[in-house]
Amino acid sequence: MSEDCADRLQKLAGEIVGTYQGTGGINRIGDTELPSQSRVDAVLSRLLTVVYPGYHGGRISARSCMETFVASNLDAVFVELSTIIENTLSFCSHEAVHTPHPLPVPREDEDVRDAAERTAIEYLAGLPALRELVKSDVEAAFEGDPAAVSRDEVILCYPGLLAVTVHRLAHPLYRLGLPFVPRIMNEWAHARTGTDIHPGATIGPSFFIDHATGVVIGETTEIGARVKVYQGVTLGALSFRKSADGSLVKGGKRHPTIGDDATIYANATILGGETVVGRGAVIGGGCWVTKSVPAGATIMMNTHIDRE
C-alpha cells in the first residue's frame, strides 16, 4: 500500500468515527448486553439438532446414547440461552424497549440471573410438545406436495418447513416476553428461506408453506390447523392507527385470522385485523382480500364480497 493510500484511509477512519458521535442511534459501542446475532444463531443451530437429530448437526452413530446426546445439547443451549436472556433483561432495564408481553422480570426472591435461568428452563420444557407440532408440519408437507418423494426430502430440502420450524422455536420466547432474540431467530430463517414470519404469529398444527419464497406473515396473524399457503402470500396489515403526534400506535390486532383447512394460493394478499378467512375457504392466486371470507367459500380474482 502506498503512503498516500495509507494516509487517506487513516483520514477516512477518523471521519467515520466522527459520525459515531454525530449520527446517533445506529451504533452500540462497548455495550455487552445487547443480544449477539452470532450467539443466537449458535443456540438456534443446537435447537434444530435436538428437533431433527441426524438431519441437523451432523450424522449420529447408531451406537450413540441418545439421552446423553440430547442432554449435552440441552446443557449447552441452557448455558448460552440463559446468558443471552440475562444480558437482554439487563439491557431492557436501562433502555425503553417495547414488548407485547410482560418481560420475564425477577421475582422477589430472584436476581436477573435467576430469572433468566427460570425462563430458559421454562422454554426448554416445551420442546417435547414442540416436536409433535413439527412432526405434524412434516406430515402436512409430505401429504400436501405430490412432488415430495419422502419425509427425509421434506426435512432436508423444504425451505417452508425450515421457516415454520424456526418460527415454532422462536414463538415461545416471544410469548415469554423476551425481546430481540425471537426476531433474530426468525430473521435467520428469513435470510435462508425467503419466508418472513413474525415470531408473534400464532400458527396451528399441520401448517405447510409450499415453495416458501416471498411469504410474509405478520405479528398478530392467527392461523388454524391444516392450513396450506403457497409462495408470495402476504398476511398483512390493512392500515395503521396513528397517535396525535403522527407516530404509529403499537400493538392491537392488525393481521388476519385464517381458519382451519384453508388454502391460500400464490401471491394472494389478505389484509386487516378484522379479516377472517373461514374454515375450508380457498383464496385464489393473486387475490386482494380485505373483507372476511365465509367458511367453505372460493375466492377468485373476479369475486366480489359485499360489505356486511
Secondary structure, DSSP 8 states (H G I E B T S, - for coil): --HHHHHHHHHHHHHHHHHHHHSTTS--TT--SS--HHHHHHHHHHHHHHHSBTTBSS---TTS-HHHHHHHHHHHHHHHHHHHHHHHHHHHHSS----SS------TT--HHHHHHHHHHHHHTTHHHHHHHHHHHHHHHHHH-TT---HHHHHHH-HHHHHHHHHHHHHHHHHTT--SHHHHHHHHHHHHHS-EE-TT-EE-SS-EEES-TT-EE-TT-EE-TT-EEETT-EEE-S---B-TTS-B---S--S-EE-TT-EE-TT-EEE-TT-EE-TT-EE-TT-EE-S-B-TT-EE-TT------
